[in-house]
């Protein structure tokens, strides 16, 4: 009886080796062929063939030489930055921020556009994406994916936005419109979920498999990562903690309507933060300005932080009762403004009113976390596509 043959096995091994080499070049490059061989465990001949294959496909390029002992200098190789591009977009009620990155993750073009005077979301996103690519010197044909971060619900099955309380012009069918308009894959992502992805890659949750990101900015949101994966829920509503029913706040009966705030949002959102500040003599154009003023004031501002901690701890404790995470990361403009003083208070308050005592820390992705998460999501997908198809 003839032995069973496994078709495609050599090709699969080549693809795995190529992917390992490309990841090494991204994280530790530039490298020589010999260094790649040593790090991947491949023979010199196999490593040389691998590099030649990747160079022919335009995925790696020679970037210099490394002086050795005897003989000619060894060529150094790196991933070709322009082999693919991605664009991340952070969409808010007043502006759209877009950034273009090459496949190495370097941001090489960015643009910010106002959305205040337009009723055309497709047009604004189109302009932002095209301008970001142009400023990066990238042709749109090389842009392999666009990821848009947006407040509200993103349906897991369709990828459509089903609800965004402060973006009434975003509607069903918008995803297909954008894909046709841009002629490239477009993906929506909830803004707080994308910020959690950024936190897991470069922030306070690096190496943590289970954590919760508690976000207070314009609104109140939450993202939960369980066993290293974002939890979206059946309809994408996991984390919409602004609609948590809480005692002492009016509970809306028509929460799915645009513009209707949830009960928890009314006691912990930006308007509530500013009201707390006014009660203690602190004012500001934005909620974060009020909190910064309270922190800077020292002892007179402590009642503001105490009250914020009590209210924020209600949402965190409710989450802990269900998920029992070891780590809570505080994100968003208001939490960042509160700093360590607010984080310490929230940690103490949660431990007081809950059965568990998770560690509470500030986000370490203070600059553009939603945009950072959108770019990371796009890069992960595109690298899988590009690096996973090296053998033709």
N, C-alpha and C positions, 0 to 999 in steps of 0.2 A: 504494500500500500504506500502510495507516494506521501511524502511529508507535506503537511499543510504549510503553504507559503503565506506570509503576511505581506500583502501588497502595500507598497508605499512606505515601508518601514525606513529604508535609507533616506527617503525624502523627508519623512517626519523627523528623523534624527538631525538632518541638516538644518531643518527649520528651527528646531530647538536650540541647536548650537549657535545658529545665526542670532536668534533672539537673545541668548545669554551674552553673546559678544557685544551686541548693540547696547544692551543694558549696562554692561561694564564700561563701554565707551562713553555713555551718557553720564555715569556716576563717577568714573575714575579716569577718564581719558584726558588728553590723548595718550594712546598706547602703541607700542610696536607689535609686530606679529608675534614675536617671541613672548612678550608679556601677555598677550591675549591667550596664547597657547598655554602658558603656565597657569593663568587664572581660570581657564575653562577646563584644564586637564586634557587638552587636545595635543596631538603630535604636531611637530613643526610643519609637516607637509599638509596636514588637515587644516591647521590654522592659516597657512598661506592660501590654500584653496578657498577657505571661508572669506578671507579679506578680499581676494580677487573677485569673488562672487558679489560681495556687497559693494565693492567699488564699481563694478560693471553696472550694477543697478542704481548707482548714484546715491546710495545710502551712506557710504563713508567716503572720505577723501583724505589725501595726504596733506598734512599741515606743517610738516617740518621734519627735522632729523634729530636723532639722539646719538651723541658721540659715544663710541664704545672704546674698546681696547684695540685689538688688531682688526684689520679689515675695514671695509667701508662702514659709514654711519648707518644706523638702522632708521628706516622710515617710520614716522609717527603718523597715526591715523586717528581721525575723529569722526563723529556722526556729521553728515552734511546738514547744516541747519535748515537750508531751504528745501529739503526733500519733501516737506509738508508744512502747512501752517494751520493754525486754529485761531478762532476768535471767541473771546468771552465777552458777554454783554451783561451789564447790571442795569436793570430797568426800574426806575422809580417814578413817582407821580409827577415829578418836575423835570427830570433829566434822564438821558440815556448815556451810559459810559461804556465804551467798547475798547478792547485792547486786542492786538494781534500778536501772537507768539509763534516762533518757529518750533520745530519738533524737539529742540533741546529744552524748551520752556522759557527761553529768553524773550521778554516782551520787547518788540521792536517797532511798535506803532500803537498810538492810542488817540482817542478823540472823545469829547464830551459835547452833547447837543441838548438843548432845551426842548422839553415837550409841552411847555405851558400853552403855546398858541397853535396847537395842531390837533386835528381830529383824525389823523392818519397814522396809526401806529406802525403799519407796514412801511410807510415812507420814511418815518424817522429811524426805524431799525435798519432799513436798507441803507440810508445815508451814513449812519454810524458805522456799519460793518464795512461798507465800501471805502469810506474815508480812512478807517483804521488800517485796512489792507494797503491802501495807497501810501499812507505814511510809513508803512513797514517796507514799502518797495516790493510787495508781494502781489502777484497776479491772482485774481479771484479763483482761477482754475486750480491753484495750489492750495486753496483753503478747503480742508477736508471736513471740517465740522464747525458749526456755530452753536454755542450753548448760551442760552439766555436765562439769567436769574431774575425771577419775578416774585413779588409777594402773592400769596394766595395758593389755591389748590391746583396741583397738576395731576391729572388722572393717570395712574400707573399703566393702564392698558392702552390708552390712546395717545398719551403724551400731551393732550390738550389742556389748556387752562380752563377750569370749570368755574372758578370763583376767585375774584381778587377785589376786596372791598374798596381799596383806594385807587384802583385802575379800572374804572368803569368802561373804558374804550377797548379793553382787552376782551375778546370774545371767542366762542367756539368757532372753529374754522380758520382761526388766525395762523395756526401752525402750518397748515397746507398752503396758505397764502404766502407765508414767508419762505417756505421751501421752494415754491414755484418762482417767486420773485428773485431769490438769491441763487437758485440752481445749485444748491449744496445742502447736505444734511443739516437740519436745524433741530435742536432739542431744547425744550423748556425744562427748567429746574426751579423748585421752590427756593427762594433766596436764603432762608435760614438753613435749609438742608445743604445748600452749596457752601455756606459759611462753615458748617460742621465738617465738610470734606476738607476744606482748607485747614481747619483746626487739627484734623487727624494727620494731615501730611506735614505741616510745618509749624503747628501751634502747640497749645498746652496739652493736647491729647495724643501726641505722637507716641506710638507703641501701646496705646490703651485700646482694648477691644470693646469695652462697654463704657459709654459716657453719654451725658446729656448736655446739649448746648441750650442755655436759657437766654433768650434774646429780648432786649428791650431797646427799641429805637422809636420810629414812628408808631409802630405797633408792638405787640407782644407775641413772640413765637418761640417754638421749641423744636429741636431736632434730637432724635434719639438714635444712637448707634449701638447695635446689639450684635455681639460676636463679629465685630468689624464691618458690619453692613448697616446702611441706613434703613430704618424702618419707616415705610411710607404709609402703610395702612391700605385697606381694601379700596378706598376711594381717593387716596392721597391726602386725607385730612389728618393723619397722625401728626401731632405737634401743633395743631391750631388751638393752642392753649388759651388764646384770647376769648374763646367761647366756653371756657370752663365755668360751669355754674358755681357761684360762690354766694354764701349767705351775706345779706346786707346790700347786694347789688341787684338791680332789676335784670331779670333773665328774659331776653327777647324770645318771642315765639315764632319769629320769621327770620332767623339768623342767616338764611341763605340768600336773602335779598341784599343787593349792593348797598353799601352805606350803613348797614345796621351793625353796630358794635356789640360784641359779646360782653357778658357780665364781667369776666375777669379783666377784659380790656378797659372797662370803665373805671376800674380801681387801680390798675397797674400800668396803663398806657401813658403816652406822652402828656395828654391833657391832665391826667390825674397827678403826674409828677409835678407839673407846673403849678397845679392847685395846692399841693403840699408845700411847695416852695413859697408861694404867696402867703400862706398862713404863718410862715416864720420869717417873712420879710425878704425873701430871695426871689428875684425876678430875672427873666431872660427871654430872648426871642424863641429859643428852643429849649426843650426839656433838659438836654445835656448841659446847656449853659447854666441853668438853675442849679443842677447838681454840682457842677464845677465851682460855682460861687459858694455853695454850702460847704464843700470840702475845704476851699481856701479860707473860709471864715474861722475854721477851727471849732472851738467849743460851741459857739452860737449856732453852727450848722449841724451839730450832731443830732438834734431832734429830727431833722429832715432825713438823714441817713437811717436813723432808727426806724422811722415810719416806712421808708422804702423797703428796708430789710424785712419788716413784718409782712408787708404786702407781697413782695417777691417770694418770700418763703412759703406762702400759701400755695403758689403754683408749683414751686420746686418740691414741696412736701407731697403734694398730690401725685406728682410724677414718681417720686420715690416709693410711694405706697404701692405702685403698680410695677415699676421696673427695678427698684432697688439698685441703682447704678453706684459704682464706687466713686465716680467723679462727676461734678457739675461744673461746666465752664460758663462763665457769665460773658455774654457778647452783646454787641449793639452799642450805640452811642451813649445811652444813659448809663449802662453798666460800666463802660470804659471810663466815663466821667467820674463815677463813684470810686473807682480804683480799689486798692486793697482794703481801705476802710469799709467800703460797702460789702466786699466779698467776705470779709471776716464776720460782719454782722449777719449776713445771710446764712453762713455756715453755722453760727451759734443758734440762730433762730430755728433753722431746720432741725438741728439736733434736739432742740427743746420741744418741738411740736410733733416730731416724727419718731418712729421706732428705729430709724437708721440715722447714721451720721456720715454722710458722704463728704468727701473733700470738695470744697468750693474754691475755684480759682478764677482769675481773670483770663479772658482770651489773650493769646499771644500773637494773634493775627490782627493787629489794630488797624492796619492800612488795607482798605478795600477787600475785606474778607469774601464778599459775595463774588466779586470779579475774580479773585484768586481761586475760589472753588469752581467757578465756571470754566476757567482756563484749565485747571487740573482735570476736571471731568472730561473736557474735550481732548486733552493730551492723552489721557489713559486710553480712550477709545481709539484715537487715531494711531497711537503707537501699536496697539493690538492689531489694527488693520495693516499698517505698513510693515511692521516688524514680523508679522505673522505670515506674510506672503512673499518672503524673500526668495523662495525656490521656484517661483513661477507657477 
